[in-house]
Amino acid sequence: MEWETVIGLEIHAQLATHSKIFSGAATEYGAQANTQACAVDLGLPGVLPVVNREVVTMAIKFGLAIDATIPEQSVFARKNYFYPDLPKGYQISQFELPIVANGHIDITLADGKSKRIGITRAHLEEDAGKSVHEGFGDNTGIDLNRAGTPLLEIVSEPDMRSAEEAVSYMKKIHSLVRYLGICDGNMQEGSFRCDANVSIRPKGQEEFGTRAELKNINSFRFVEQAINLEVERQIDLLEDGGEVVQETRLYDPDKNETRSMRSKEEANDYRYFPDPDLLPICISAEQIESIRQELPELPDAKRERFIKEYGLNENDSLILTAQNDLADYFESCAKKVNSSAQLCANWINGELTAALNRENKDINQSNVTAEMLADMIIRINDDTISGKIAKQVFESMWNGEGTADEIIEKKNLKQVTDTGAIEKLVDDVISQNDNQVKQYLASPPEKQAKLIGFFVGQVMKQSQGKANPKQVNQLLREKLK
């Protein structure tokens, strides 16, 4: 039987506020355990929560960016369940009236086509604490620093049909929240994580299959691996005559397996009801319009502008606009170089990205600034250095040996452009390779185009890579006639 995968994601983005959603306690990462949980976060008797205005603004920004509805009124609810790191015995969240409803984003598929993914809702809620198992023997420690940290939970429609589509969607949301400045997107610190709801159904069937929820995945690679594993598990189960049980499962990246945690709860299991301590959030059209005016240029708009303004191809513009900081780096480089934006894109997506990946660095930590890269590209354009020599210059800049001009001067890397000097090198190579010359002359034009590379290589070798390749090619073709 042919099976179809159905996937929906629930993404938790930690909002980039300095204080918590209902208290003034700090949200700084890495503090000593239980030093950032105040009486409000712990739900002690006599305290009342107060909504952090900034989380409301951030949620509205996200809603506007996904073309969603921002209702005039949204309500906080109590989600009741017992867990050791949930100090109040309930979580303040939103249920029937979320702050954002019915939006969408467009993702780009592997074949270059676009697909629209619906976003059912995005609601505000507080995070729970953290259970700590290391160092306590048979016991468990509880760190409540995260309790009350503001989250925006972004719930998609079940519109994705493969793990690849799910990763593409997750990356798009990750890019968007960082562009908006509402989340730092740090997956290692838990600022951006997701739950994946996965089911399968016979191809052509309208009705959804029973879903399993894969909980708290904090890596694009792990999301893809976990979904593919779960799909395989469900297919094996059904084809062996079994049935899929609705449950919550944990993905273990060390063992590359999913395993059952608990049966999956329904909404009524949580006994939602409006929180009596919090008034509804009322949002006016004027407030929404004011926030709309503050929105930055978003990834899709920036991508279209890069194609139109800089003449970039679709793929390069997609890569460069995935991160706002990377897009800014490119623009700084392209504006200084002026007429060689595509060359800037090639170097950023090639040598620079490779160097950053090698050292596990972000673009903001790059050893080579946009201005330094632009200066090097200018030297390629004015024929001071060749593209091949430029790789040596880039490596030296990355290693902190100076600017492009300083390195070119210090290492005597200037390209040989003197026609007489290059002509002598060409003559020497032709006279030293009589057999290859005869082969070249006896070959049809299409084969000559390939054979010319041998002669170019010999000239470049003799010039230690300093001869201008364009001049070498031109002189060789003329003389070999």
VOGULO-954680 format. One record per residue (C-alpha): residue number from 0; y, z, x. Coordinates in pm, 1 decimal, decimal comma. Each point is the difference from the previous one (the first is absolute). Layout:
# residues N
+-----+----------+----------+----------+
! seq !       py !       pz !       px !
+-----+----------+----------+----------+
! NUM !        Y !        Z !        X !
...
+-----+----------+----------+----------+
This chain:
# residues 481
+-----+----------+----------+----------+
! seq !       py !       pz !       px !
+-----+----------+----------+----------+
!   0 !      0,0 !      0,0 !      0,0 !
!   1 !    355,8 !    -69,3 !    113,6 !
!   2 !    220,0 !    308,0 !     -1,5 !
!   3 !    376,2 !     36,4 !    -23,0 !
!   4 !    182,6 !    290,7 !    163,7 !
!   5 !    278,1 !    179,7 !   -188,2 !
!   6 !    237,9 !    222,9 !    195,9 !
!   7 !    299,8 !    213,3 !    -88,3 !
!   8 !    188,1 !    216,8 !    250,8 !
!   9 !    182,1 !    330,0 !    -41,6 !
!  10 !    237,4 !     28,4 !    295,5 !
!  11 !    162,5 !    332,5 !     89,1 !
!  12 !    326,7 !    -44,0 !    187,7 !
!  13 !    161,6 !    318,4 !    131,9 !
!  14 !    371,1 !    -25,1 !    -73,4 !
!  15 !    226,2 !     33,6 !    303,3 !
!  16 !    196,8 !    305,8 !   -107,5 !
!  17 !     84,2 !    296,4 !    222,0 !
!  18 !    -97,0 !    249,0 !   -270,6 !
!  19 !   -275,5 !     20,4 !   -260,9 !
!  20 !     -3,0 !   -140,0 !   -350,8 !
!  21 !     69,4 !    330,1 !   -179,5 !
!  22 !    123,2 !    232,2 !    276,7 !
!  23 !    216,3 !     12,4 !    310,8 !
!  24 !   -295,9 !     49,5 !    237,6 !
!  25 !    -23,5 !   -243,7 !    292,2 !
!  26 !   -239,0 !   -297,3 !      6,6 !
!  27 !     -9,6 !    -45,1 !    378,6 !
!  28 !   -341,1 !   -107,1 !    130,4 !
!  29 !   -194,0 !    209,5 !    251,0 !
!  30 !    149,4 !    344,1 !    -65,7 !
!  31 !   -213,9 !    312,1 !     50,0 !
!  32 !   -230,3 !     56,7 !   -297,6 !
!  33 !    154,4 !    166,8 !   -306,2 !
!  34 !    353,3 !     17,5 !    143,6 !
!  35 !    146,2 !   -258,8 !   -241,8 !
!  36 !   -124,6 !    127,5 !   -335,9 !
!  37 !    251,5 !    203,4 !   -198,5 !
!  38 !    -40,7 !    205,8 !   -315,9 !
!  39 !     58,5 !   -305,9 !   -224,1 !
!  40 !   -270,2 !   -203,0 !    179,1 !
!  41 !   -242,8 !    290,0 !    -40,3 !
!  42 !     83,0 !     45,3 !   -369,3 !
!  43 !     74,5 !    370,6 !     37,0 !
!  44 !    108,0 !    189,3 !   -316,4 !
!  45 !    366,9 !    -28,4 !    -94,5 !
!  46 !     79,8 !   -325,4 !    184,7 !
!  47 !    102,5 !   -329,9 !   -159,9 !
!  48 !    -23,9 !   -353,8 !    139,4 !
!  49 !    313,4 !   -215,6 !     29,4 !
!  50 !    -29,6 !   -377,4 !     40,7 !
!  51 !    122,4 !   -145,3 !    330,3 !
!  52 !    253,7 !   -266,7 !   -104,4 !
!  53 !    -88,5 !   -221,2 !    296,4 !
!  54 !   -362,0 !    -52,4 !   -113,1 !
!  55 !    126,6 !   -138,0 !   -331,0 !
!  56 !    229,6 !   -245,8 !    179,9 !
!  57 !   -282,6 !   -111,2 !    229,5 !
!  58 !   -238,7 !    -57,6 !   -290,6 !
!  59 !    261,2 !   -209,7 !   -182,4 !
!  60 !     55,6 !   -207,3 !    316,7 !
!  61 !   -369,2 !    -77,5 !     10,5 !
!  62 !     -5,4 !    -86,9 !   -370,5 !
!  63 !    288,5 !   -243,7 !     39,0 !
!  64 !   -165,6 !   -160,4 !    304,8 !
!  65 !   -317,3 !    -79,8 !   -199,9 !
!  66 !    193,8 !   -124,5 !   -304,9 !
!  67 !   -130,0 !    288,7 !   -210,7 !
!  68 !    132,2 !    181,2 !   -306,4 !
!  69 !    196,0 !    320,9 !     68,1 !
!  70 !    -14,5 !    197,4 !   -327,4 !
!  71 !    299,7 !    201,2 !   -116,3 !
!  72 !   -212,2 !    313,1 !      5,2 !
!  73 !   -301,6 !    111,9 !    204,7 !
!  74 !   -189,4 !    326,7 !    -25,0 !
!  75 !   -182,6 !    226,3 !    245,3 !
!  76 !   -340,4 !    127,2 !   -106,0 !
!  77 !   -247,8 !    257,4 !    122,8 !
!  78 !   -329,5 !   -140,2 !    123,7 !
!  79 !   -243,2 !    289,7 !    -18,6 !
!  80 !   -290,0 !     36,9 !    239,8 !
!  81 !   -130,6 !    260,3 !    241,5 !
!  82 !    -20,3 !    -61,4 !    372,3 !
!  83 !     53,7 !    247,8 !    287,0 !
!  84 !    303,9 !   -185,5 !    140,5 !
!  85 !    175,0 !    -24,8 !   -340,3 !
!  86 !    176,2 !    338,4 !    -14,4 !
!  87 !    133,0 !    -16,5 !   -357,2 !
!  88 !   -327,4 !   -116,3 !   -157,5 !
!  89 !    181,1 !   -313,7 !   -117,3 !
!  90 !    190,4 !   -289,5 !    155,8 !
!  91 !    338,9 !   -109,7 !   -131,7 !
!  92 !    -28,5 !   -373,1 !    -58,5 !
!  93 !     95,9 !   -254,8 !   -267,2 !
!  94 !   -234,4 !   -133,0 !   -265,1 !
!  95 !    109,7 !   -163,2 !   -324,4 !
!  96 !    361,4 !    -70,4 !    101,4 !
!  97 !     16,3 !   -100,9 !    369,8 !
!  98 !    325,2 !    -90,4 !    173,3 !
!  99 !   -113,2 !   -361,1 !     75,4 !
! 100 !   -211,8 !   -224,3 !   -223,9 !
! 101 !   -126,1 !   -359,9 !    -15,0 !
! 102 !    100,4 !   -161,1 !    328,7 !
! 103 !   -163,3 !   -249,0 !    234,7 !
! 104 !     -4,6 !   -136,8 !    352,9 !
! 105 !   -120,7 !   -332,9 !    140,4 !
! 106 !   -244,8 !     -7,8 !    288,8 !
! 107 !    -90,4 !   -291,4 !    228,1 !
! 108 !   -370,8 !    -81,2 !     17,7 !
! 109 !   -193,2 !   -128,1 !    302,2 !
! 110 !     32,8 !   -360,7 !   -119,0 !
! 111 !    379,5 !     34,1 !    -20,5 !
! 112 !      9,2 !     19,3 !   -380,5 !
! 113 !    192,8 !    270,7 !   -181,6 !
! 114 !   -151,9 !    243,6 !   -250,1 !
! 115 !    181,9 !    242,4 !   -228,9 !
! 116 !   -131,8 !    357,5 !    -17,6 !
! 117 !    110,7 !    213,5 !   -292,4 !
! 118 !    120,1 !    356,8 !     55,8 !
! 119 !    -75,2 !    215,2 !   -302,9 !
! 120 !    221,7 !    290,8 !     99,7 !
! 121 !    150,9 !    201,4 !    281,3 !
! 122 !     44,8 !    368,0 !    -65,0 !
! 123 !    136,9 !    300,7 !    186,0 !
! 124 !   -219,6 !    296,1 !     87,2 !
! 125 !    -40,6 !    282,7 !    247,8 !
! 126 !   -262,8 !     -2,6 !    272,6 !
! 127 !   -261,0 !    273,7 !     32,2 !
! 128 !    -71,6 !    203,9 !    313,4 !
! 129 !   -269,4 !    -74,9 !    254,4 !
! 130 !   -341,5 !    154,3 !     58,2 !
! 131 !    -69,3 !     52,7 !    371,2 !
! 132 !   -362,8 !     25,3 !    112,7 !
! 133 !     28,3 !     -4,9 !    379,7 !
! 134 !      4,8 !    332,8 !    182,1 !
! 135 !    -98,2 !    219,4 !   -295,7 !
! 136 !   -377,0 !     10,6 !     40,6 !
! 137 !   -159,6 !      7,9 !   -345,1 !
! 138 !    338,6 !     60,2 !   -165,9 !
! 139 !    282,9 !   -234,5 !    -98,6 !
! 140 !    366,5 !     49,1 !     81,4 !
! 141 !    278,9 !   -103,8 !   -237,6 !
! 142 !    327,4 !   -146,3 !    128,5 !
! 143 !    258,1 !    -22,1 !   -280,1 !
! 144 !    273,6 !   -173,8 !    199,4 !
! 145 !    -58,4 !   -323,0 !   -195,6 !
! 146 !      4,8 !    177,0 !   -339,3 !
! 147 !    298,7 !   -133,0 !   -191,6 !
! 148 !     59,3 !   -298,8 !    230,9 !
! 149 !    137,5 !   -286,3 !   -215,3 !
! 150 !   -232,2 !   -292,3 !    -69,8 !
! 151 !     44,4 !   -326,9 !   -185,3 !
! 152 !   -339,8 !   -106,7 !   -136,0 !
! 153 !     -9,8 !   -377,1 !    -48,5 !
! 154 !   -275,9 !   -113,2 !   -235,2 !
! 155 !    -97,2 !   -367,6 !     -5,7 !
! 156 !   -169,3 !   -198,4 !   -273,6 !
! 157 !   -365,3 !    -86,5 !     81,4 !
! 158 !    116,1 !   -345,6 !    111,0 !
! 159 !   -156,9 !    -23,2 !    346,5 !
! 160 !   -328,7 !   -182,2 !     48,6 !
! 161 !    -82,3 !     65,8 !    366,0 !
! 162 !     52,3 !    254,4 !    275,8 !
! 163 !    227,7 !   -253,0 !    173,4 !
! 164 !    224,9 !    -19,7 !   -306,6 !
! 165 !     11,9 !    380,5 !    -16,9 !
! 166 !    107,3 !     23,8 !    364,3 !
! 167 !    264,1 !   -270,8 !    -52,7 !
! 168 !    136,8 !    193,7 !   -300,4 !
! 169 !     -1,6 !    330,5 !    187,8 !
! 170 !    183,8 !   -157,5 !    295,6 !
! 171 !    260,1 !   -147,0 !   -236,4 !
! 172 !     66,5 !    340,8 !   -159,8 !
! 173 !      8,4 !    158,9 !    347,7 !
! 174 !    260,4 !   -254,2 !    112,3 !
! 175 !    203,9 !     44,8 !   -318,7 !
! 176 !     29,3 !    381,2 !     11,6 !
! 177 !    107,4 !    -19,8 !    365,0 !
! 178 !    261,8 !   -268,1 !    -77,0 !
! 179 !    136,0 !    221,2 !   -275,9 !
! 180 !     10,2 !    298,4 !    238,2 !
! 181 !   -184,8 !    218,5 !   -250,0 !
! 182 !   -314,5 !     61,5 !    211,9 !
! 183 !    -64,7 !    -14,9 !    374,4 !
! 184 !   -343,7 !   -152,7 !    -64,4 !
! 185 !   -166,7 !    212,1 !    269,7 !
! 186 !   -366,4 !    -23,0 !    -90,7 !
! 187 !   -121,6 !    226,8 !    281,6 !
! 188 !    213,0 !    285,0 !   -139,0 !
! 189 !   -110,0 !    -66,2 !   -358,7 !
! 190 !    337,4 !   -132,4 !   -117,3 !
! 191 !   -165,5 !   -311,3 !   -142,9 !
! 192 !   -355,3 !      4,3 !   -132,4 !
! 193 !   -196,6 !   -139,7 !   -289,1 !
! 194 !   -288,0 !     45,6 !   -240,8 !
! 195 !   -194,6 !   -316,7 !    -84,4 !
! 196 !   -165,8 !    -45,6 !   -339,5 !
! 197 !   -286,7 !   -247,4 !     45,8 !
! 198 !   -236,5 !   -155,0 !   -251,9 !
! 199 !   -204,5 !   -316,5 !    -33,7 !
! 200 !    -94,8 !   -218,4 !   -297,8 !
! 201 !   -202,4 !   -318,4 !    -50,5 !
! 202 !    220,0 !   -302,9 !     71,7 !
! 203 !    157,9 !   -121,4 !   -323,6 !
! 204 !    -32,4 !    334,4 !   -181,5 !
! 205 !    322,4 !    133,5 !   -153,0 !
! 206 !   -101,1 !    364,9 !    -27,4 !
! 207 !     50,9 !    215,7 !    309,8 !
! 208 !   -291,1 !    172,6 !    169,8 !
! 209 !    -20,0 !    375,4 !     73,0 !
! 210 !    234,7 !     86,4 !    283,1 !
! 211 !    -28,0 !    231,9 !    295,6 !
! 212 !    311,0 !    144,2 !    164,9 !
! 213 !     21,0 !      2,6 !    380,1 !
! 214 !    226,1 !    290,8 !     87,1 !
! 215 !    280,9 !     47,5 !    255,7 !
! 216 !    -28,4 !   -299,7 !    233,3 !
! 217 !    277,0 !    -16,3 !    261,0 !
! 218 !    -58,8 !   -326,9 !    187,0 !
! 219 !      8,2 !   -368,4 !    -97,5 !
! 220 !   -320,7 !    -58,6 !    195,3 !
! 221 !   -175,1 !    293,5 !   -168,1 !
! 222 !    105,7 !   -122,8 !   -346,8 !
! 223 !   -162,6 !   -337,1 !     65,7 !
! 224 !   -316,8 !    154,5 !    145,2 !
! 225 !    -32,0 !    259,8 !   -276,8 !
! 226 !     42,0 !   -253,2 !   -282,4 !
! 227 !   -249,8 !   -243,7 !    149,9 !
! 228 !   -252,6 !    282,3 !     44,7 !
! 229 !     50,1 !    120,2 !   -355,8 !
! 230 !    -38,2 !   -351,7 !   -144,7 !
! 231 !   -323,2 !    -45,2 !    194,8 !
! 232 !   -125,7 !    340,5 !   -120,8 !
! 233 !     72,8 !    -79,2 !   -364,8 !
! 234 !   -163,1 !   -345,7 !     16,9 !
! 235 !   -314,0 !    146,7 !    160,6 !
! 236 !     -8,6 !    273,2 !   -263,0 !
! 237 !     28,8 !   -235,7 !   -298,3 !
! 238 !   -237,1 !   -261,2 !    138,6 !
! 239 !   -260,3 !    272,1 !     54,4 !
! 240 !     21,6 !     93,0 !   -369,0 !
! 241 !    222,9 !    305,5 !     43,7 !
! 242 !    345,6 !     66,9 !   -139,2 !
! 243 !    336,6 !     85,2 !    153,2 !
! 244 !    125,1 !    351,5 !    -77,1 !
! 245 !    372,7 !     64,7 !    -38,3 !
! 246 !     76,5 !    230,7 !    290,2 !
! 247 !    230,3 !     76,9 !    289,9 !
! 248 !   -136,6 !    -99,3 !    340,3 !
! 249 !    109,9 !     73,7 !    354,8 !
! 250 !     10,2 !   -268,1 !    269,7 !
! 251 !   -122,7 !    123,1 !    339,6 !
! 252 !    132,4 !   -237,3 !    270,2 !
! 253 !   -211,8 !    162,6 !    272,3 !
! 254 !   -324,6 !    -77,2 !   -182,3 !
! 255 !    146,6 !   -302,2 !   -184,2 !
! 256 !   -136,4 !    117,7 !   -332,3 !
! 257 !    122,1 !    124,0 !   -337,9 !
! 258 !   -150,7 !    310,8 !   -156,6 !
! 259 !     40,2 !    178,7 !   -329,6 !
! 260 !    251,9 !    287,6 !    -26,4 !
! 261 !      7,9 !     78,4 !   -373,3 !
! 262 !    -18,3 !   -161,8 !   -342,1 !
! 263 !    321,5 !   -183,8 !    -87,5 !
! 264 !    225,2 !    185,0 !   -242,4 !
! 265 !    173,4 !   -164,2 !   -295,7 !
! 266 !    362,0 !     71,9 !    -95,2 !
! 267 !   -103,2 !    245,4 !   -272,4 !
! 268 !   -190,4 !    206,8 !    258,6 !
! 269 !    335,0 !     90,9 !    156,0 !
! 270 !    148,1 !    128,1 !   -330,4 !
! 271 !    340,3 !   -156,9 !     66,4 !
! 272 !    298,1 !    148,0 !   -182,8 !
! 273 !    378,9 !    -18,3 !     63,8 !
! 274 !    110,9 !    255,8 !    257,0 !
! 275 !    202,6 !    262,8 !   -189,4 !
! 276 !    200,4 !     89,3 !    312,0 !
! 277 !    143,7 !   -349,6 !     53,6 !
! 278 !    235,0 !   -195,0 !   -223,7 !
! 279 !    -56,6 !   -374,4 !    -50,5 !
! 280 !    171,7 !   -228,5 !    254,1 !
! 281 !    268,1 !   -201,3 !   -179,8 !
! 282 !    118,4 !   -317,2 !    174,8 !
! 283 !    296,8 !   -205,9 !   -116,1 !
! 284 !     45,6 !   -376,3 !     35,8 !
! 285 !    302,0 !     74,2 !    221,3 !
! 286 !   -212,1 !    206,6 !    239,8 !
! 287 !   -260,8 !   -275,6 !     20,6 !
! 288 !    266,2 !   -263,3 !     71,6 !
! 289 !    157,8 !    218,9 !    266,5 !
! 290 !   -335,9 !     39,7 !    174,7 !
! 291 !    -66,7 !   -374,5 !    -32,0 !
! 292 !    316,8 !    -67,4 !    200,0 !
! 293 !   -138,1 !    212,9 !    285,6 !
! 294 !   -323,8 !   -199,3 !     35,9 !
! 295 !    -45,3 !   -171,3 !    337,7 !
! 296 !   -117,0 !   -359,5 !     41,4 !
! 297 !   -368,5 !     16,3 !    -94,0 !
! 298 !   -293,1 !   -162,5 !    187,9 !
! 299 !    -46,3 !   -303,4 !   -228,1 !
! 300 !    371,1 !    -81,9 !     -2,2 !
! 301 !     20,5 !     44,8 !    377,7 !
! 302 !   -303,3 !   -224,3 !     50,5 !
! 303 !    157,4 !   -279,8 !   -205,7 !
! 304 !    327,4 !     37,5 !    190,6 !
! 305 !   -175,5 !    -18,0 !    338,3 !
! 306 !   -166,3 !   -326,5 !   -105,2 !
! 307 !    327,0 !   -147,5 !   -125,4 !
! 308 !    244,3 !    139,8 !    256,4 !
! 309 !   -211,5 !    -10,1 !    316,9 !
! 310 !   -243,0 !   -280,0 !    -82,7 !
! 311 !   -306,7 !    221,6 !     51,5 !
! 312 !   -338,4 !    -93,5 !   -142,7 !
! 313 !   -155,2 !    204,2 !   -281,5 !
! 314 !   -246,0 !    189,1 !    220,9 !
! 315 !    254,4 !    107,7 !    264,2 !
! 316 !    250,2 !    112,5 !   -262,8 !
! 317 !   -274,1 !    198,7 !   -177,0 !
! 318 !    -93,7 !    183,4 !    321,4 !
! 319 !    359,5 !     66,1 !    105,7 !
! 320 !    108,1 !    142,8 !   -335,5 !
! 321 !   -301,3 !    231,8 !    -41,4 !
! 322 !    203,6 !    274,3 !    173,0 !
! 323 !    374,3 !     37,8 !    -40,6 !
! 324 !     37,5 !    107,7 !    364,0 !
! 325 !   -188,8 !   -307,9 !    119,1 !
! 326 !    217,9 !   -224,1 !   -217,0 !
! 327 !    313,4 !    161,8 !    148,5 !
! 328 !   -138,1 !    -52,8 !    352,3 !
! 329 !    -57,5 !   -368,8 !    -72,9 !
! 330 !    346,6 !    -50,1 !   -148,1 !
! 331 !    169,5 !    167,6 !    297,3 !
! 332 !   -193,6 !   -228,5 !    235,2 !
! 333 !     53,6 !   -317,9 !   -206,7 !
! 334 !    375,2 !     54,1 !    -40,4 !
! 335 !     50,7 !     37,9 !    374,4 !
! 336 !   -217,8 !   -300,5 !     85,7 !
! 337 !    166,3 !   -198,3 !   -280,2 !
! 338 !   -196,5 !   -326,7 !    -24,9 !
! 339 !   -352,2 !    115,9 !     91,9 !
! 340 !   -105,1 !    232,1 !   -282,5 !
! 341 !   -352,6 !   -141,8 !     -6,4 !
! 342 !    -38,4 !     68,9 !    373,0 !
! 343 !    108,1 !    361,0 !    -64,7 !
! 344 !   -262,7 !     24,6 !   -274,8 !
! 345 !   -267,1 !   -144,0 !    231,3 !
! 346 !     72,8 !    256,2 !    272,9 !
! 347 !     21,7 !    293,5 !   -243,0 !
! 348 !   -321,0 !    -90,3 !   -182,9 !
! 349 !   -172,3 !    -85,0 !    328,8 !
! 350 !     72,7 !    178,0 !    328,4 !
! 351 !    206,4 !    285,2 !   -146,4 !
! 352 !   -247,4 !     89,5 !   -275,5 !
! 353 !   -288,5 !    -13,7 !    249,7 !
! 354 !    183,9 !    236,8 !    236,1 !
! 355 !     82,3 !    241,5 !   -285,0 !
! 356 !   -361,2 !     -0,9 !   -120,6 !
! 357 !   -131,0 !     59,6 !    351,9 !
! 358 !    201,6 !    320,3 !     27,0 !
! 359 !    -23,3 !     91,9 !   -370,2 !
! 360 !    378,7 !     -8,5 !    -38,4 !
! 361 !    230,3 !    -77,0 !   -289,8 !
! 362 !    275,9 !   -262,2 !     29,7 !
! 363 !    255,6 !    281,6 !     31,9 !
! 364 !   -181,8 !    117,5 !    313,8 !
! 365 !     -4,0 !   -343,7 !    164,2 !
! 366 !     68,5 !     -5,0 !    375,6 !
! 367 !    177,7 !   -333,9 !    -49,4 !
! 368 !    303,2 !      9,3 !   -230,4 !
! 369 !     99,1 !   -291,7 !   -223,4 !
! 370 !    295,4 !    -70,1 !    230,7 !
! 371 !   -225,2 !    -10,1 !    307,1 !
! 372 !   -242,2 !   -241,3 !   -169,4 !
! 373 !    289,7 !   -218,9 !   -114,7 !
! 374 !    140,3 !    -18,4 !    356,0 !
! 375 !   -340,1 !   -113,9 !    126,6 !
! 376 !    -28,2 !   -268,8 !   -270,5 !
! 377 !    348,0 !   -124,9 !     92,6 !
! 378 !   -128,3 !    -49,3 !    355,5 !
! 379 !   -293,0 !   -204,8 !   -136,5 !
! 380 !    240,1 !   -215,2 !   -200,9 !
! 381 !    235,1 !    -70,7 !    291,3 !
! 382 !   -298,4 !    -91,7 !    223,7 !
! 383 !     53,8 !    289,8 !    238,4 !
! 384 !   -366,6 !     93,2 !    -55,4 !
! 385 !   -297,0 !   -167,9 !   -166,0 !
! 386 !   -200,4 !    146,7 !   -286,4 !
! 387 !   -277,1 !     84,6 !    245,2 !
! 388 !    233,0 !    183,9 !    239,3 !
! 389 !    152,9 !    174,1 !   -302,6 !
! 390 !   -331,6 !    182,1 !    -55,7 !
! 391 !     30,5 !    144,6 !    349,6 !
! 392 !    362,6 !     97,7 !    -70,3 !
! 393 !    -96,9 !    162,4 !   -331,3 !
! 394 !   -272,9 !    205,4 !    166,9 !
! 395 !    246,1 !    120,0 !    263,5 !
! 396 !    255,4 !     93,6 !   -267,6 !
! 397 !   -270,4 !    189,3 !   -190,0 !
! 398 !    -83,8 !    190,4 !    318,4 !
! 399 !    363,6 !    106,4 !     35,8 !
! 400 !     93,8 !   -220,0 !    297,2 !
! 401 !    336,5 !   -106,7 !   -144,8 !
! 402 !    156,2 !   -269,9 !   -214,5 !
! 403 !   -115,4 !   -362,7 !     -3,3 !
! 404 !    280,6 !   -110,9 !    235,5 !
! 405 !    -67,4 !    284,6 !    242,2 !
! 406 !   -373,2 !    -77,4 !     10,6 !
! 407 !     53,0 !   -376,7 !     39,1 !
! 408 !    239,0 !     59,9 !    291,2 !
! 409 !   -203,3 !    274,2 !    166,6 !
! 410 !   -330,2 !   -191,6 !    -17,4 !
! 411 !    148,5 !   -344,5 !     64,4 !
! 412 !   -143,0 !   -141,4 !   -323,1 !
! 413 !    262,5 !   -265,5 !    -69,3 !
! 414 !   -149,8 !   -324,8 !   -117,2 !
! 415 !     21,3 !   -302,2 !    231,8 !
! 416 !    204,5 !   -261,9 !   -186,2 !
! 417 !    108,1 !   -209,6 !    297,4 !
! 418 !   -134,3 !   -350,0 !    -79,0 !
! 419 !    -45,9 !    -89,1 !    366,0 !
! 420 !   -208,3 !    309,0 !     74,3 !
! 421 !   -217,3 !    -51,1 !   -306,4 !
! 422 !    -40,9 !   -370,7 !     76,8 !
! 423 !   -132,9 !     83,3 !    347,2 !
! 424 !   -256,8 !    240,6 !   -154,4 !
! 425 !   -107,0 !   -268,1 !   -249,4 !
! 426 !    -39,4 !   -260,9 !    276,1 !
! 427 !   -210,0 !    241,7 !    205,5 !
! 428 !   -232,2 !     77,5 !   -291,6 !
! 429 !    -47,5 !   -370,2 !    -86,3 !
! 430 !    -77,5 !    -92,8 !    363,0 !
! 431 !   -246,8 !    290,1 !     34,9 !
! 432 !   -201,3 !    -85,8 !   -314,0 !
! 433 !    -89,4 !   -367,6 !     25,2 !
! 434 !   -318,7 !     22,6 !   -211,7 !
! 435 !    180,4 !    173,7 !   -286,0 !
! 436 !    278,7 !   -260,8 !     14,3 !
! 437 !   -254,5 !   -282,0 !    -33,8 !
! 438 !   -168,7 !    178,8 !   -289,4 !
! 439 !    337,8 !     46,7 !   -168,2 !
! 440 !     97,0 !   -366,5 !     38,9 !
! 441 !   -336,5 !   -116,9 !   -135,3 !
! 442 !     19,7 !    220,6 !   -310,1 !
! 443 !    141,2 !    -88,4 !   -344,1 !
! 444 !    336,7 !    160,7 !    -95,1 !
! 445 !   -155,6 !    277,5 !   -212,9 !
! 446 !   -217,6 !    115,3 !    293,1 !
! 447 !    290,9 !    -30,4 !    244,3 !
! 448 !    185,2 !    261,4 !   -204,7 !
! 449 !   -278,7 !    250,7 !     79,7 !
! 450 !    -40,4 !   -102,9 !    365,8 !
! 451 !    370,4 !     48,5 !     74,2 !
! 452 !    -59,9 !    375,5 !    -27,7 !
! 453 !   -196,7 !     -2,7 !    325,7 !
! 454 !    294,5 !   -145,2 !    194,9 !
! 455 !    248,6 !    236,3 !   -165,9 !
! 456 !   -220,2 !    294,2 !     97,8 !
! 457 !    -12,7 !   -112,3 !    364,6 !
! 458 !    379,0 !    -39,3 !     20,7 !
! 459 !     56,0 !    340,2 !   -162,9 !
! 460 !   -248,8 !    155,4 !    242,0 !
! 461 !    179,9 !   -143,0 !    302,7 !
! 462 !    336,7 !    115,8 !   -133,6 !
! 463 !   -141,6 !    349,8 !    -74,0 !
! 464 !     82,1 !    -57,8 !   -365,3 !
! 465 !    369,9 !    -56,6 !     67,0 !
! 466 !     27,7 !   -374,9 !    -68,6 !
! 467 !    153,0 !    -93,6 !   -334,7 !
! 468 !   -302,2 !   -113,3 !   -210,1 !
! 469 !    205,7 !   -253,2 !   -199,9 !
! 470 !    122,3 !   -172,2 !    314,2 !
! 471 !   -349,6 !     10,9 !    153,0 !
! 472 !   -149,5 !   -167,4 !   -307,7 !
! 473 !    270,0 !   -266,7 !    -13,0 !
! 474 !    -21,9 !    -88,1 !    371,3 !
! 475 !   -381,1 !     -8,1 !     -3,5 !
! 476 !    -12,7 !   -238,4 !   -294,5 !
! 477 !    253,6 !   -230,9 !    164,1 !
! 478 !   -170,7 !     -5,2 !    339,0 !
! 479 !   -355,4 !    -30,7 !   -135,9 !
! 480 !     95,1 !   -317,4 !   -181,7 !
+-----+----------+----------+----------+
